[in-house]
Amino acid sequence: MARPRTILYTGKGGVGKTSVAAASALRCAGEGLRTVVLSTDPAHSLSDSLGGELGADPTPVRENLWGQEVQAQREMEAHWAEMRRWLGRVLVDRGVMDIAAEELTVPPGMDELFSLLQIKRHVESGEFDVVIVDCAPTGETLRLLSFPEIAQWWLEKVFPLEGRMLAAARPVAKSFFDLDLPGADALDEVHRLVRNLIAMNEILRDRERASIRLVMNPDRMVIREAQRTFTYLNLYGYLTDAVVVNRIFPAELEQGYFGDWRRLQAERLREVEQGFAPVPLLRARYFAAEVVGEEMLERLGDELFGERSPAEVMHDELPREITTGPDGTARVRISVPFAERSEVSLKKVGSELVVSAGRERRTIILPPALARRDPSGARLEDGALEVSFADAGPRSAQP
C-alpha cells in the first residue's frame, strides 16, 4: 500500500498559515483525493477557517474532506500519562505545589510532538490519499523528530539494559535518596515514544511523499524567521518543496496610501526569491474580504496553485545540505545551477552566508554552530557550491 501524500504547513503566527492549509485541502478534495487536514496548533482556528465545528477526531466537512483539531491534552493522556504521574510525584515530594508540578511534567514542545503523531496514525491507516497539517507557529518541534540515529541507539543499546540496572538501583535510590524510580508502565511509554519518533522521521524524510511548506508575509521579520526555519529543515533532511508568500498588496494599490507599502513588498519578494531559490514561490494577494469559508478558501487556492495540484511535489531536492566530516569540518552544499566559477563569490556577514552567482544571490542564515565559524574553503562542482567550515580560526575563502 502506497503512503499518502503528506504536506506540513508551518510559519510564524498570523501569516495565514491555517487558511493556506485549508485552501490546499479543499482543492485536493475537489480533485477526488480523500483528504484530511489537521491542526496541531494549540490555538486552533481551522474550524473558523472551514466554517464548521471540528472535533478531536477526523470530522466530515464535505465530500472527500475531513478536518481535525488535535487535542494535545488528550494525546498527552494517551501517550505520557504514566511518566507524568511519576514526575508529578517526584516534584510534589520535593515541595513543588501540585499545579506547578503538573505543568513541569510536560517538557516544552512535547504537547505538539504528541499531536504530530497523528500524522503517523493517518499515514498507516490507509484511509486517506492526502494528509495536510497546519502546524503550530514554529518549526522547532520538527527538530525533535530529527535524530533517528540517536533514538535507534537508545532503543538497541540502552533500553535492553535498563531493566537490570533499575532493578539493582531501586533499593539504593529509595534508601539513600528517598526516590522511587519510574515503573515499567512509565518506561514502556518512553519506549513507544522512541519507536514513534523513528517511524515519524522515516515518514517525513520520504521525499517522494512528504514535504514541508513555509508560509510567510512579505515582512522582513517574518522572512528572517522563515529563513531560519528553512535552514534547520535542510539541516535535518526535510524537504521544503514550496514557499508561500501570502497577503501581497495587489497592483491596484500602487497609487495612494498603500503605494509605498506595495513597493516595499516588491523588495521583500526579491529577498524571498534570493533566500529560498530554487524552491518554487507561491503567491497570494491580500484579499478585500476575510478568508473564511469555502468560497474564499477556493479563491485563495486558485490564486496560489493556478493549474497545479497542491498534492504534487513541487521541488524534489534539498537546495542546501549541511554535513559534518570525521575531521570536524562542516560542509554546506548550495545549489547554484548553470553558474560559472568566475561568477561565483561568497562572503560571511554575521550569521549569514551570502553567495553571489552573476546577478543571482543566495542569502543563507547559518545555524549557531556554523555562525561561530568562518569559511575555510570552497569548491564549485556539478552545479553546486560546497563551502567548508573548519574548527580552526577565521580564514578567507574564495571558490
C-alpha positions, 0 to 999 in steps of 0.5 A, spaced: 500 500 500 502 506 497 503 512 503 499 518 502 501 524 500 503 528 506 504 536 506 506 540 513 504 547 513 508 551 518 510 559 519 510 564 524 503 566 527 498 570 523 501 569 516 495 565 514 498 559 515 491 555 517 487 558 511 493 556 506 492 549 509 485 549 508 485 552 501 490 546 499 485 541 502 479 543 499 482 543 492 485 536 493 478 534 495 475 537 489 480 533 485 477 526 488 483 525 493 480 523 500 483 528 504 484 530 511 487 536 514 489 537 521 491 542 526 496 541 531 496 548 533 494 549 540 490 555 538 486 552 533 482 556 528 481 551 522 474 550 524 473 558 523 477 557 517 472 551 514 466 554 517 464 548 521 465 545 528 471 540 528 472 535 533 478 531 536 477 526 531 477 526 523 470 530 522 466 530 515 466 537 512 464 535 505 465 530 500 472 527 500 474 532 506 475 531 513 478 536 518 481 535 525 483 539 531 488 535 535 487 535 542 494 535 545 491 534 552 488 528 550 494 525 546 498 527 552 493 522 556 494 517 551 501 517 550 505 520 557 500 519 562 504 514 566 511 518 566 507 524 568 504 521 574 511 519 576 514 526 575 508 529 578 510 525 584 517 526 584 516 534 584 510 534 589 515 530 594 520 535 593 515 541 595 513 543 588 505 545 589 501 540 585 499 545 579 506 547 578 508 540 578 503 538 573 505 543 568 513 541 569 511 534 567 510 536 560 517 538 557 516 544 552 514 542 545 512 535 547 504 537 547 505 538 539 510 532 538 504 528 541 499 531 536 504 530 530 503 523 531 497 523 528 500 524 522 503 517 523 496 514 525 493 517 518 499 515 514 498 507 516 491 507 516 490 507 509 484 511 509 486 517 506 490 519 499 492 526 502 494 528 509 495 536 510 497 539 517 497 546 519 502 546 524 503 550 530 507 557 529 514 554 529 518 549 526 522 547 532 518 541 534 520 538 527 527 538 530 525 533 535 523 528 530 530 529 527 535 524 530 533 517 528 540 515 529 540 517 536 533 514 538 535 507 534 541 507 539 537 508 545 532 503 543 538 497 541 543 499 546 540 502 552 533 500 553 535 492 553 539 494 559 535 498 563 531 493 566 537 490 570 540 496 572 533 499 575 532 493 578 539 493 582 538 501 583 531 501 586 533 499 593 539 504 593 535 510 590 529 509 595 534 508 601 539 513 600 535 518 596 528 517 598 526 516 590 522 511 587 524 510 580 519 510 574 515 503 573 515 499 567 508 502 565 512 509 565 518 506 561 514 502 556 511 509 554 518 512 553 519 506 549 513 507 544 515 514 544 522 512 541 519 507 536 514 513 534 519 518 533 523 513 528 517 511 524 515 519 524 522 521 521 522 515 516 515 518 514 517 525 513 524 524 510 520 520 504 521 525 499 517 522 494 511 523 499 512 528 504 514 535 504 514 541 508 511 548 506 513 555 509 508 560 509 510 567 510 508 575 509 512 579 505 515 582 512 522 582 513 521 579 520 517 574 518 522 572 512 528 572 517 524 567 521 522 563 515 529 563 513 531 560 519 526 555 519 528 553 512 535 552 514 534 547 520 529 543 515 535 542 510 539 541 516 535 535 518 533 532 511 526 535 510 524 537 504 521 544 503 518 543 496 514 550 496 514 557 499 508 561 500 508 568 500 501 570 502 497 577 503 501 581 497 498 588 496 495 587 489 497 592 483 491 596 484 494 599 490 500 602 487 497 609 487 495 612 494 496 610 501 498 603 500 503 605 494 509 605 498 507 599 502 506 595 495 513 597 493 516 595 499 513 588 498 516 588 491 523 588 495 521 583 500 519 578 494 526 579 491 529 577 498 524 571 498 526 569 491 534 570 493 533 566 500 529 560 498 531 559 490 530 554 487 524 552 491 518 554 487 514 561 490 507 561 491 503 567 491 497 570 494 494 577 494 491 580 500 484 579 499 478 585 500 474 580 504 476 575 510 478 568 508 473 564 511 469 559 508 469 555 502 468 560 497 474 564 499 478 558 501 477 556 493 479 563 491 485 563 495 487 556 492 486 558 485 490 564 486 496 560 489 496 553 485 493 556 478 493 549 474 497 545 479 495 540 484 497 542 491 498 534 492 504 534 487 511 535 489 513 541 487 521 541 488 524 534 489 531 536 492 534 539 498 537 546 495 542 546 501 545 540 505 549 541 511 554 535 513 559 534 518 566 530 516 570 525 521 575 531 521 570 536 524 569 540 518 562 542 516 560 542 509 554 546 506 552 544 499 548 550 495 545 549 489 547 554 484 545 551 477 548 553 470 553 558 474 560 559 472 566 559 477 568 566 475 561 568 477 561 565 483 563 569 490 561 568 497 562 572 503 560 571 511 556 577 514 554 575 521 550 569 521 549 569 514 552 566 508 551 570 502 553 567 495 553 571 489 552 567 482 552 573 476 546 577 478 543 571 482 544 571 490 543 566 495 542 569 502 543 563 507 542 564 515 547 559 518 545 555 524 549 557 531 554 552 530 556 554 523 555 562 525 561 561 530 565 559 524 568 562 518 569 559 511 575 555 510 574 553 503 570 552 497 569 548 491 564 549 485 562 542 482 556 539 478 552 545 479 553 546 486 557 550 491 560 546 497 563 551 502 567 548 508 567 550 515 573 548 519 574 548 527 580 552 526 580 560 526 577 565 521 580 564 514 578 567 507 575 563 502 574 564 495 571 558 490 
